[in-house]
Amino acid sequence: MKKIAIISSIVLTIMLIGCNGKSNSEIPNSETNETSENSKSAEEGENEEGEEGVVEITNEQAETIGLELKQIEEKSLGNSVKVTGILELYPQYKANISPFVGGNVSSIKVIEGDKVRKGQVLAYLQHPDIISMQQEFQEKNDELVFLQQDFERKQTLFDKGVSSAKEFQMAQSKFRSTTSSVNALRSKLELLGLNISKIKSGEIYASVPITSPIGGFVDEVMVSLGDYVAPQTKMFAVSDNSEIHADFKVYEKDIYKVKEGQQIYFTVASKPDQLLKAKIHAIGKTFETDPKAIHVHADIHNEDKELLPGMYVEGRIVQGEKMALAVPEEAIVKNGEKTFIFVEDKDNEEENKLRFNMIPVNTGMTDLGYVEISLPAGISKDITVVTKGAYILSSEMIKAELGDDD
């Protein structure tokens, strides 16, 4: 039995060798080599593509997926005090406009959102009392001319001993009281924005202008044509957003960390990817009871007028400038335990095409929607990063979304 088992094993081995030899001899060498080479090159190509991590898209495709690029920046993150607050205007940069006299609205020159300059006419009011005031001023002014001449004449006579003291004093009293009345009427008409010189010459204005005391934008229009507006009734609200400031709340435990002149980096919902800057110029001296906190006022340069009063803000008061390279959180792509960013290839010379390289990075702290990163050795800081759409570039789904047939 042992000999039979050995013989069977030998025969089986010879049959397998024969089959393998026959199989190989039936396939042409060139085809075998070609298949082997194709397999090898495909494998090498996959490895090469994976190592390079290059993505190419057209400008139209970039627009379709909403791709956004931004130069990498240094940000101050982490070493700070977290605060929240509201954007507000200082009192001198907002105005509620009301008339000094009552009248009916005869004309409205602006609507909400209009930009206005200081002194610009917003509306006109009409009322008989306005006409009567001008008429009274003209009459009193003409009377004053006569009384002044009479006063000067009687003063001369009194000085020469010709006129009595009583006549001189009566002329003086009438002249002074009329002068006071004329000056009061002149001041009222000047407040109404009327030309005094023309009124003196006999001209009468049927309406008075309502003007803006500051330059800015019209926030509210609270009147309609024909409305009667009583004195001191609010007609318009105008604000100048160029000098907006942030009113932050700092809790009791962090008050000792806050000083005038410190920088505050903050974000608003309308600009989630933009880190804005403010500077503390005043610290409140009284506590709010619930919660227990003080107000910190910070100046903001709002040249583009995009920040508006009432916006909610989140910020960090910087205790010490510790700058680090940072990108928006949306720019970070995770693959397993590794993190990457997409960097624009500036050496790309193909027209109507954008090329991006996927670069591995190490991440640090996250703050205000930004992530601290460190670049690999040999990568310059002068790079442009994909801040929106990075995950689309990294996904195989991009082929379906962009219509790629490869």
Buried (B, 14 or more C-beta within 10 A) or exposed (E): EEEEEEEEEEEEEEEEEEEEEEEEEEEEEEEEEEEEEEEEEEEEEEEEEEEEBBBBBBEEBBEBBEBBBBEBBEBBBBEBBEBEBEBBBEEEBBBBBBBBBBBBBBBBBBEEEBEBEEEBBBBBBBBEEBBEBBEBBBEBBEBBEEBBEBBEEBBEBBEEEEBEEEBBEBBBEBBEEBBEBBEEBBEBBEEBBBEBEEBEEEEBBEBBBBBBEBBBBBBBBBBEEEBEBEEEEEBBBBBBBBBBBBBBBBBEEBBEEBEEEBBBBBBBEEEEBEBBBBBBEEBBEEEEEEEEBBBBBBBBEBEEEEBBBEBEBBBBBBBEEBEBBBBBBBBBBEEEEEBBBBBBBEEBEEEEBBBBBBBBBEBBEBBBBBBBBEBEEEBEEEBBBBBBBBBBBBEEEBEEEBEEEE
